[in-house]
Amino acid sequence: MKKLIDYTKILRSKNAGPLFITFDLIFRSKEDMDYVEKRLFKKDIAKAYDVEEEKIDIISYGVVNSIKITFPRKNISGSLADNDIYGCQQHMPLANIEL
């Protein structure tokens, strides 16, 4: 079984303001994007990040073969409990989801 990262050209995380984290999945082809879109579910993301499914937004941008995933951060960016102020090191649980 392949992992999500095997289907992407770019898979990155970053802040979407201080309260949210966002992930950009950019695919090599429309076929890869379509394959992932049919198999990546909010329940898988919720499990990987311990977040409620209803708080996850998944937006597809077919014109540029990409998907954006956004949900609330556990800790506000820059707070004492935050361990990644820029949110740029949060992509590996998503990258390792098996499809």
C-alpha positions in Angstrom: 0.0 0.0 0.0 1.3 3.5 -0.9 1.3 6.5 1.4 -0.2 9.8 0.6 3.2 11.4 0.1 3.9 8.9 -2.8 1.1 10.6 -4.8 2.2 14.2 -4.3 4.8 16.5 -5.8 4.6 18.8 -2.9 3.0 18.2 0.5 3.5 20.9 3.1 2.0 22.4 6.2 1.8 26.1 7.3 -0.2 28.4 9.5 -3.4 29.8 8.2 -3.3 32.6 10.8 -2.5 31.9 14.4 -5.5 29.6 15.0 -5.5 27.3 12.0 -3.1 24.9 10.3 -3.3 24.3 6.5 -1.9 21.6 4.3 -1.1 22.0 0.6 -1.1 18.8 -1.5 0.1 19.4 -5.0 -0.1 16.4 -7.4 2.0 15.5 -10.4 -1.1 14.6 -12.4 -4.9 14.8 -12.4 -5.0 11.0 -12.1 -3.0 11.1 -8.9 -5.3 13.8 -7.5 -8.4 11.9 -8.4 -7.1 8.8 -6.8 -6.3 10.5 -3.6 -9.6 12.5 -3.6 -11.5 9.2 -3.7 -9.6 7.6 -0.9 -8.6 10.4 1.6 -11.3 10.8 4.2 -11.8 13.3 7.0 -11.9 10.3 9.5 -8.3 9.4 8.5 -7.1 13.0 9.0 -9.0 13.3 12.3 -7.3 10.2 13.5 -3.9 11.3 12.5 -4.2 14.7 14.1 -6.7 14.0 16.9 -9.1 16.6 15.6 -12.9 16.4 15.2 -14.0 15.5 11.6 -16.5 18.4 11.4 -13.7 20.9 12.0 -11.7 19.7 8.9 -12.1 21.5 5.6 -11.0 19.9 2.4 -11.0 22.0 -0.7 -10.0 20.7 -4.2 -8.5 22.9 -6.9 -8.8 20.7 -10.0 -7.4 23.4 -12.3 -4.0 23.2 -10.6 -4.2 19.5 -9.4 -4.1 20.5 -5.7 -6.0 20.0 -2.5 -6.0 22.2 0.6 -6.8 20.8 4.0 -7.4 23.2 7.0 -8.4 22.7 10.6 -7.9 24.4 14.0 -4.5 24.2 15.6 -4.3 22.5 19.0 -2.3 25.5 20.4 -2.3 29.1 19.2 0.8 29.9 17.1 3.4 31.4 19.4 1.8 30.4 22.6 3.9 28.8 25.4 2.4 25.4 24.5 3.1 25.7 20.8 6.0 23.6 19.4 5.9 24.8 15.8 5.3 28.6 15.5 5.1 28.5 11.7 3.2 25.3 11.4 5.7 24.1 8.8 6.6 20.8 10.5 3.1 19.3 10.9 2.8 17.5 7.5 4.2 14.0 8.3 1.2 12.4 10.0 -0.8 13.4 6.8 2.0 12.2 4.5 2.0 8.8 6.1 -1.7 8.0 5.7 -1.9 4.9 3.6 -4.3 4.9 0.7 
